[in-house]
Amino acid sequence: MKKFLLLIVFIGAIPVGGYIAGTYVELDLQNQWAEFIIKEFGSNGLEAIKTGQLSIERFCAEPDAAGSSLCQTYSYVRLLKSTSVVVLMAGLGLLFTIFLGVRIASSSRSLLLNLFSPGIKIVLLGLFALTLAQGAIATYGAYILEASIVHRVHFYLIGGIGLGALFGAFTMIKAGFSVSRRASTTVLGKVISESSAPELWKFVREIAARLGATPPNNIVMGLEPNFYVTSADVVVYPGAHKQPNETLYLSLPLMRILSRNELSAIIGHELGHFMGEDTKFSLRFYPIYAGTRQALVALSSQGKDGPGKLALLPALAILSFFMEQFAKAERTIGRNRELEADKVGASVSSAKSLSTSLLKIGAFAPFWNSIVCLMVEALNKGKSYTNVCSLYAEVAASSNKQDLLNGVATMAMVHPTDTHPPTGARIQALGLTVEEIREESLNIDLDASSANLLANPTEIEEELTEIEQRMLLEIGAASLPETPQQ
């Protein structure tokens, strides 16, 4: 509630300020007019002002007087007040529309997309107009107020507000509408062809057949400790090899510590997203999310901390609210979809295998950061690793396992476009508890590793290790010494 009230303050600050400025200057003009009339006509003039016969409003309504500087200023000030009211109502209306749209759409993904897909365009166009109007209010309000109070105008500061609003509005809408309708993601890894890994492909296709699900068109392996499927275009580096249509990403370090049954459950879960058309939803969801994010980045980069930032704050606040509410609604629906995918994964293996794999990934995935640090340290000394996957598996298998699961149950596994429910809640939905599978989930049998589905796991691991270390050098995370150390 506090955050929502703060949002209203952001939206209302400029129009309320503009209305107050307009009211002050209007009263000042009326006082100046009254002084002039009293000076010219004495007590009769005062009486005429009181009865409205010689009011400034009535005077400026005359065709001959409308072009005078006094009446022009008076007209602009009245316009400032009325515009401020309209802009305030428009801003609050846009906020209320977003809020209401989320409440209506939270029950259905199709409804969410049907409302928010055109909604982002409407919001961006509305914010474009709103930002220009707020910039005009802030610019003229500051100008007229300074001219009235101190009889001096800081044109540089006031002009900065107007220009900031103008450039910010155009940059925002350009960024928001420039997003490609086709989602894509980049991956550091290796495309695994069916000819190079026939047993793995057979394994995946058999799982898909048992589920009646669409098998992936592509399998990509990498070192990041994650598994996911996507219908977006996947650009695999190095080489920028574009893989269109459905892609399954497999983490080779995690495959090292998972059994075949556990990997089967994980792949079943991921293919369950194809069955539920979750990946197609993600494709349609992407332009909304990406467009909003790019518009936010564009707005944030404008004006820095100067006066130009002032007129952009309401747009930033509303756009942030739009993104937050959309993500909140999507997560609510996505949580149920993840639990459904878990049931699918358990059906091709077992609830226990899926549960132990979830705990195992949650417990050992953080080890990857330590492996990356070891690679950086080695490269900084002029050395390198040959196979970090085997190193990762050895470290995981020999680790002190007493406290590894502390906090894992409350963790959420992150995918490229969404967040899963907490691991403990997923296991509970499968009819198990963390405690009853705690010991089993920490057991790692390297001889029964699911990586053995590959005919040449060591060769692929060494290639991926080389790619990873080369990337660390290219991005500057590590640097070779001039003289390699012995």
N, C-alpha and C positions, 0 to 999 in steps of 0.2 A: 504493500500500500504506500509506503514511504517513497519507494522508487517511482511509482506511478504519479504521485503528487509532484515529485521533482520533475518528471517529464512534462507535466502540465505547466509548471513554472517556466521551463525552457521554451515551450510553445507560446506561452502568453507574455513573456517578458517584453519582447519588442513591440507587439501591437498595444499592450497596456501602456508601455512607455510612450508610444506614439500618441495614444489617446490623451494621456496626461499632458504631454508637451503641447498638443493641439489645444487642449482646454486652457492651459496657462496662457498661451499666446493669444487665444481668442479673447479671454478676459482682459488681457493687456490691451488689445486693440479696442475693445469696447470702452475701457477706461480712457484711453487716449481720445476716442471719439467723443465721449461724454465731456471731457475737459475742453475740447475744441468747441462743442455746441454751447456749453455754459459760458465760455469766454465770449462767444459771438452773440448769444441771445439771452444771457443772464438766467433769471429764474424762469422765464418762459421756456427757455431751451431745456432746462432741467425737467420741467413739467412735461414737455413734449417727448423727452426721452422715456420718462416713466410711463407715459400712455402708449408708447410705441410709435408715435407719429414721426419721430426723428431718430429711430434706432438705426444702428449701422447696417443691420440686415435689410431693413426697408430701403435705406439709401442706396445700398449696393444692388438692389433689385431693379433700380432705374437703369434703362438702357444707356443713358448718357454717363452714368457714374461707374458702370461695370468695368470700364477699361482703365480706371484710375489705379495707381499702385497700391493704395490702401485696400480697395475692394478686391483686387487680384490676390493680395496676400490673405485677406479674410476668406476668400473663396478657397484658396489652397489649404488653409488651416482647417476649414470645415471638411474639405475632402480628405485631409489627413485623418481626422477623427472618424469619419464614416468608413474609410478604407481600413483603419485599424480594427474596427469592430468586425468588418467582414472577414478580414484575414484571421482574426482570433477565432471566429466561428468556424472558418474553413479548416484551420489547424486542428481544433478540437474535434470537428466532424470527421476528419481523416483518421485521427487517433481512435475515435469511437468505432469507425467502420472496420479498422483493422482488428480491434478488440472483439467486435461482434462476429467478424468473419472467422476468427479462430474458434470461438465458442461453437459456431455452427458446423465448422469443418472438422472438428477434432474426432468425430466418430467414424470418419471414412477417408481413406487415402484418395479415392477418386474425387470425392467432394473437396478435399483439401487442395488437390491439383487444379480442379475446375474453378475454384475460387481464387487461388493464389497465383496460378500461372498468368491469367490476365491481370491479376491484382498487382503484381510487381510493376507492370507497365503503367497502370493507373496511378499507383503510388509515386512512381518516378515523375510522371507528368504533373501530378498534383504538387509534388515537392518542388519541381522546376518553377511552376507559377508562384508557389508559396515563397520560395527563396527570393525570387525577383521582387515580389511584393514586400516581403520583410526588409529586403535591402533598401527598397525605395522609402519605406516608412522610417527605417533607422537613419538613412541619409538625410531626408528632408526634416525629420523630427529634430535631429542633432543640429542641423543648419539653422532652422527657424528659432530653436531654443537659444542657441548661442547668440544669434543676431539680436534676439529680444532682451536677453539678460546682460551679456557683457559687451554687446554691440561690436563683436569681433568674431570672425569665423576662421576656424582652422581647416582650410580647404583640403590639406594633405590628409589629415585624419579622417575627415568626413568622406572625402573622395575614396579613400581606402576601403571604407565600409561598402560603398556602392559597387566599386570594381570587384571587391572580393565576392560579393553576392552574385554579380554577373558572371564572372569566370567560374565560380564554384558551381553555379546552376548548370552551365553548359558542360562543364567537365563531368559532373555527376551523371547527367542524362546520357552523355556520350559513352561513358564507361558502362553504365547499366544496360544500354541497348547494344553494345558491341560484343556481348558474349555469344560464342558459337552455340548453335542449337545442339551440336553433337558433343557430348561429354568426352573427355579424354583424360588419361592419367599417365604419369611417367613412372617407370620402374627400373631399378638397377638390377639386372639379373641376366637370365639366359632362357631363350625359348627352347622348350623341350619337344622335339618332333616325335611322332609316333614311331618312326623307324629307329630312332636312337634310344627309345625307352619303351619297347612294346609291352613289357609286363606292367609298367605303371599305367599306360594308356588302357590296357585291358582291365586293370583293377578299377580305374575310374569309370570306364564304360559299363562294367558289370554293376557297379553301384547305381549308376544312372538308370540302367535297365530295370533293376529291382524296384526302383522308385517310380518308374515311368516318367522320369525327368529328362530334360534335354541335356545331353552331354556337352561339355565345353568344346568350343572350336580350337582353343589354344590352352596350353599349359605353360606357365612361366615359373621358373624357380629363382629364388633369390635368397639373400642372407637375412633379411629383416624378419624378426620373429612374429610372423602373422600368417593367417590363412584368410583368403577371401575370394569371392567371385564377383565379376563385374561384366556388364554388357557394354561398357564404355570402350572406346578405342584405347588400347594399352600400347604406349611407346616404350620399347625396351632398350635401355642403354647398357653398354656402349653400342653404337651402330645405329641408334634411332630406328629400330625395326618395329614397324607399326603392325599391331595385331588387332584386327577388327572383330566385332561380334563377341560372343561369350568367352571369357578367359578365366581360368582357375589359377590363382597364385598359391604356390606352395613354398613354405619356408624349409630349406634343407637342414639348417641347424635344429629346428624343432622336429623334423622327421627323424633325425638321429636319436632323439630321446623318446619318441612315441612308438608304440607297437603298431602292428598292422590293424588290429581291431580298433585301436584308438584313432588312427588315421582314417580308417573307414568311417567311423562315426563323425569325424570332423568334416570329411568330404561330403558325407550324406547331409550334414547340416547345411553346408554351403550350396549344394545342389538343390536343397529344399528352397532356397531363395529363388532359383529359376522356376520351380513349380508354383511358388506363390507370386511370381512375376515381380518380386521385390527389386530385381536388377533393372527391369523396365521402368519401374517407378523411379528408381534412382536417376535414370536417364532423363526423365521429364522433370525430376526434382532439381537436377543440376543447374539448368539455366536460371531458375528462380534464386537458388542459393548463391551461385557464382555472380549473377547480375547484381544482387543486393550487396554482396561482399565487395565487388569491384567499385560500385557506386560509393560505398562507405569509404574505401581506401582513397578514392578520388577526392571526396569531400574533405577527408582528414588531412590530405596533403596540401589543400588550398589555404592560403592566408597565414599559415604557421601560427604565430601567436600575435599577429598584428590586428589592426581594427577590422580587416576583411573577414576575420574568423567569426565576428559577432553575428552577422546575418546568416551564417551557415549552421550555427548551433541548433536551431529548431529542426532543420532538415536532418542533421546528424542524429538528433534524439529520436525523431520519428522513424527514420530508416533503421536505426539500431533496434527500436521497438518492434518493427515489422519483422526483422530477421530473427529476433529472439522469440517472438510469438509463433512464427512459422516453424522454427526448429523445435519449440516446445510441443506443438501439436504433432509434428512428425515423430518425435521421440515417443510420445504416448502411444501412437499407433504402431511404431516400429518395435516397441517392447513386446507387444503381443505377437508380432510377426517373428521375432527372434525365438520366442518360446515355441511357436509352431514349428520353426525350422529345427529346433532341438529335438522335438518329437520325431521328426523325419530322420534326423541323424541317428537317434537311438534305435529306430526301426531296422536299420541296415546293419547294426552291430549290437549294442545293448545300452541300456541307460547307464550302467556302471562304466562302460568303456568311454562313453561321451563325458561322463562326470569326471572320471580320472584324467582324461585329456584336458578338460577345462582347468582343473586344479594344477595339473602338471605345467601347462602353458603359463598360468598365472604365477606359479612359483619360480619357474626357470627362465621365462622370457626376459626378466630384468638383468639376467647374467650377461646378455648380449652387450650391454653398455660397457661392462668390464672388458669384454673381448675387444671391443673397438678401442678402448683406452690402451690395451696391450699392443694392438697393431700400431697405434700412433707412437707409442714409446719406442717400439722396435724400429719404425721408419725414421724417427728422429735420431736414432743411433746408427743409421745406415744398414739396418738389418730388416728382415721381413719374415712373415710366416708362410708356410707352404699350404697348410690346410687348417683354417680356423674352425671349420665345422667339427672336425675330430677333437680339436682343443676344447671347443664349447661343450661337447658331449662328455669329455673326460672331466672337465671342471664340474659340470652338473652332477655327474654320477658320483663324484668323490666329495661333494660338498656336505657341510654339516647341515642336516636336514631338519633339525629340531624345530626351528622357528620359521621355516620357509613359508608355511601356509598362513602365518599370522597376517591377517588383513586381506588375504586373497579372496575370501568369500564376499567381501564388500567391494572388490574391484570390478570395474566394467571394462571388457575388452573392446578396444577401439578399432573400427574399420575406417576406410577412407572417407565414407560419407555419413556414418552414423555411430551411435554409441549403444552397446549392448546393455541389457539389464545386469545388475550385479551377479557375479558368478554363483554366490550362495543361493540367490533366488532362482537361478536357472536349475541348479542341482535339486533344490527343493521341489521345483515343478516336475522334475523327473521322478519324484518319489523317493529320493535318497537324502542323506544328510552328509555334511562335510566330514563329521567325526567318523562315521562308519566306513569311509573310503580314504581317510587321511593317510594311513600307512601305505596302502596299495598305490595311491596316486603319486607317491614319492619314489617308488621303485623304478629304476631304469635298467633295462636289460639291453646292453649295447649289441649283443649277438642277435637279438630278435628285433632289431631296429627296422622301422618301416622304410628307411633309406635303402634297404636291400632290394626294394622293388626296382631300383635302377641297376642296370647291368654294369655300369661304371661310375658308382657314386663318388669314388675318390677323384677321378678325373674331373668331374663336374665341380666338385668341392674346391679343388685346386684352382680351377679356372675362375670360379666366383671369388675365391680369396684374392687372386691377382687383380681382378676387376675392382674389388673393394679397396684394396690398398692403393691402386692407381687413382681411384676417385678421391681418397683422403689426401693424396698429394696434390691433385688438381684443384681442389677447393681450398687448399691451404691449411687443412686441419693438421697436417704433418708436413715436415720438410726434411729432405735428406741432408746430412752434413756434407761439407765440402770434401772432407776426407773420411771415408767410412771407418767406423771404429772396429777394432778387432775383438 
